Amino acid sequence: MRWLAAIVLLVLISACAGNPPASPAPTSPYRLARLDYLRLLADCLTESGFPSTFNPADESISGAGGLTVSQRDALRAASTECTRRIDPSRLEPPPPLTDSQWRARYAYLLAQVECLRDAGHDVADPPSLETWRESDAAWDPYAYLIEQGRPAPNTDILTCQDVEEKPDFFDW
């Protein structure tokens, strides 16, 4: 009975020690949710000699700049090895989107355009779903604003990328 109490205590301690990984969406081809993967990747890169910090606000990993070519190659190799240990399926190309996912992605695009317009940005109408899909999603409202010389500030970008219509598969 003592060993059972010790196991329960160890599980509780380890759960409280950090953020336990969240399960990805049920349809995800990956072992971990995206934010957990990125957090573990930053930790692994740091352990591999490349001090890295994960920023959950913009889902980025940052580290020391000014790396030489050989250091960048070593960082790339460390990143690949870390991914192999953390979630090896992320080394494979993602599966193609289903028709339903393309429609959800397009609805998300339209919601972002509306959000940007509500924030005062003059964004052109996006192409039709069919045209946009045939172009492999080449049209992007943020790139459009940059091309027009009127880039949206980061606060607007982050707000509009976080609209309710954001598909769950974007968090894979």
VODOLUM-242954 format. One record per atom (N, C-alpha, C): residue in three letters; x, z, y. Coordinates in steps of 0.2 Angstrom, whole numbers, plus 5000, padded with zeros to 4 digits. Atoms other than C-alpha are relative to their C-alpha. Layout:
ALAXZY...
This chain:
MET500450004994MET500050005000MET500450005006ARG499549994994ARG501550045012ARG500249935002TRP499850074998TRP502149865010TRP499549965003LEU500550044997LEU500449795015LEU500050025007ALA500049974993ALA500449905031ALA500649975004ALA499450034997ALA502249845034ALA499949925002ILE500150074998ILE501749665033ILE499549985005VAL500550004995VAL500249685044VAL500350015007LEU499649994994LEU501349765057LEU500549955002LEU499550064998LEU502649625056LEU499649945003VAL500450064997VAL501249495059VAL499850025007LEU500249994994LEU500549585073LEU500650005006ILE499450004996ILE502249615081ILE500249935002SER499850074999SER502749425079SER499449975004ALA500550034996ALA501049375086ALA500050025007CYS500049984993CYS501249475102CYS500749995003ALA499350024997ALA503149425104ALA500049945004GLY500050064996GLY502649255111GLY499349974999ASN500650045001ASN501349125112ASN500049974993PRO500050045006PRO500849075095PRO499849935001PRO500250074999PRO500748895092PRO499249984999ALA500750025000ALA499048815095ALA499949944995SER500250065004SER498248695082SER499949945004PRO500150064996PRO498248525088PRO499249984999ALA500750035001ALA496548425089ALA500049984993PRO500150025007PRO495848395072PRO500249934998THR499850075002THR496148215073THR500749985002SER499350014998SER497948235079SER500549984994PRO499550025006PRO499348155068PRO500650055000TYR499449964999TYR500548295074TYR499850074997ARG500149935003ARG500848475067ARG499850055005LEU500149954994LEU500848555084LEU499749975006ALA500350034994ALA499848535100ALA500649995005ARG499550034995ARG500848445114ARG500450065004LEU499749954996LEU501148595125LEU500550054995ASP499649965004ASP501848705110ASP500649964998TYR499450045002TYR502948555104TYR500550005006LEU499650004994LEU503648545122LEU500450065001ARG499749945000ARG503948725123ARG500650024995LEU499549995005LEU504848735107LEU500649955000LEU499550054999LEU505848575111LEU500550035005ALA499649974995ALA506448655127ALA500550064997ASP499649945003ASP507048815117ASP500549974996CYS499550035005CYS507848705104CYS500649975004LEU499450034996LEU508848605117LEU500450055003THR499549954997THR509448765125THR500450034995GLU499649975006GLU509948835108GLU500649954998SER499650055002SER510848665105SER500649995006GLY499450014995GLY511948685121GLY499749965006PHE500350044994PHE510748595134PHE499550045003PRO500549964997PRO509948725144PRO499449975003SER500650034998SER508148675147SER499550055001THR500549964998THR506648745155THR499349954999PHE500650035001PHE504848695150PHE499550025006ASN500549994994ASN503548685165ASN499349984997PRO500650025002PRO501848695158PRO499549975005ALA500450034994ALA501048645175ALA500049935000ASP500050085000ASP501648465174ASP500349984993GLU499850025007GLU502148465155GLU500649975000SER499350035000SER503948425159SER500550054997ILE499449965002ILE505648485152ILE500549985005SER499450024995SER507048495165SER500650044997GLY499449975001GLY508848535163GLY500549985005ALA499450024995ALA510548515171ALA500049935001GLY499950074999GLY510748345179GLY500849995000GLY499350025000GLY512348245181GLY500450004994LEU499650005007LEU512748225163LEU500349935000THR499650065001THR514048095158THR499649964994VAL500450045005VAL513547955146VAL500150034993SER500049975007SER514248045131SER499650065000GLN500449945000GLN513348205136GLN499249984999ARG500650025001ARG511748105138ARG499849984993ASP500050025007ASP512048025121ASP499950074995ALA500149945003ALA512248205114ALA499450035001LEU500749974999LEU510648265122LEU499549964996ARG500550045003ARG509748125115ARG500050014992ALA499949985008ALA510448165097ALA499750074999ALA500349935001ALA509948345100ALA499350005000SER500750005000SER508248305105SER499749974994THR500350035006THR507948195090THR500150054994GLU499949955006GLU508648335078GLU499550055001CYS500549954999CYS507548465087CYS499349984998THR500650025002THR506048355085THR499949994993ARG500050005007ARG506448325067ARG499950074997ARG500149935003ARG506448515064ARG499350035002ILE500649974997ILE504948555075ILE499449964998ASP500650045002ASP503748415072ASP500249934999PRO499750065002PRO504548265063PRO499549945001SER500550065000SER502948155064SER500049975008ARG499950024993ARG503348145083ARG500549945001LEU499450065000LEU504848025079LEU499749944998GLU500350065002GLU503647895072GLU499649985006PRO500450034995PRO502647775084PRO499350034999PRO500649985000PRO500947845088PRO499549954996PRO500550055003PRO499447775078PRO499649965005PRO500350044995PRO498547635086PRO499350045002LEU500749974998LEU496947695096LEU499549964997THR500750035002THR495247665089THR499649985006ASP500550034995ASP493847575098ASP499850065004SER500349954997SER493147745102SER500550045005GLN499549974996GLN494747815109GLN500249955006TRP500050054994TRP494947655120TRP499550015005ARG500649994996ARG493247685127ARG500150075004ALA499949934997ALA493647875130ALA500649995005ARG499450014996ARG495347825138ARG499849965007TYR500250044994TYR494447695150TYR499550055004ALA500449964996ALA493147825155ALA500450055004TYR499549954997TYR494547945159TYR500349965006LEU499750044994LEU495347805170LEU499550005006LEU500650004995LEU493647785179LEU499950065004ALA500149944997ALA493547965182ALA500650025005GLN499449994996GLN495347975189GLN499949965007VAL500150054994VAL494947825201VAL499550045005GLU500549964996GLU493347925207GLU500350065003CYS499749944998CYS494348085209CYS500549985006LEU499550034995LEU495747985219LEU499649985006ARG500450024994ARG494347915230ARG499750065004ASP500349944997ASP493548085233ASP500650035004ALA499549974996ALA495248145239ALA500349965006GLY499850044994GLY495348005252GLY500449944999HIS499650055001HIS496347875243HIS499649934999ASP500350075001ASP495847685244ASP500349974994VAL499850035006VAL495947635226VAL499649944998ALA500450065002ALA495447465220ALA499650014994ASP500450005006ASP494147435207ASP500549994994PRO499650015006PRO494947445190PRO499749934996PRO500250055004PRO494847295178PRO499550024995SER500549985005SER493447285165SER500450034994LEU499749975006LEU493747385149LEU500349954996GLU499750055004GLU494047225140GLU500749975002THR499450034997THR495347155152THR500550065000TRP499649954999TRP496147325154TRP500350014993ARG499849995007ARG496247345135ARG500549944998GLU499650055002GLU496947175132GLU500750005004SER499349994996SER498347215145SER500450064997ASP499749945002ASP498747365135ASP500150065005ALA500149954995ALA498147475149ALA500550005005ALA499550024994ALA499347395162ALA499850035006TRP500249974993TRP498247445177TRP500050075000ASP500049934999ASP498547615183ASP499850025007PRO500249984993PRO497747695199PRO500650035004TYR499449974997TYR499347785203TYR500549955002ALA499650064999ALA500447635201ALA499749955006TYR500350044995TYR499247535212TYR500150035007LEU499949974993LEU499347665226LEU500849995002ILE499350014998ILE501247655225ILE500249935002GLU499950074999GLU501247465225GLU499749995007GLN500350014993GLN500147475241GLN500450045005GLY499649964995GLY501447595249GLY499750065002ARG500449944998ARG500247735249ARG499950054994PRO500049955006PRO500747855234PRO499650065001ALA500349944999ALA499647995231ALA500450064999PRO499649945001PRO500348175233PRO499950034993ASN500049975007ASN500748265217ASN499450054999THR500649955001THR499348395220THR499449954998ASP500650055002ASP498048245220ASP500149974993ILE499850025006ILE498948175205ILE499850054994LEU500249955005LEU498848335195LEU499350024999THR500749995000THR497048365200THR499649954997CYS500450065003CYS496448195195CYS500249984993GLN499850005007GLN497448195179GLN499650054996ASP500349945004ASP496548355174ASP499250005001VAL500750015000VAL494748285176VAL499750024993GLU500349985006GLU493448335163GLU500049954995GLU500050065005GLU493448165155GLU500649994996LYS499450015004LYS495248185149LYS499950014993PRO500250005007PRO495148145131PRO500550054996ASP499649955003ASP495848275119ASP500649974996PHE499450035003PHE497048155111PHE500549995005PHE499450004995PHE498048155127PHE500450064999ASP499649935001ASP498548335122ASP500450004994TRP499750005007TRP499248285105TRP500750005002
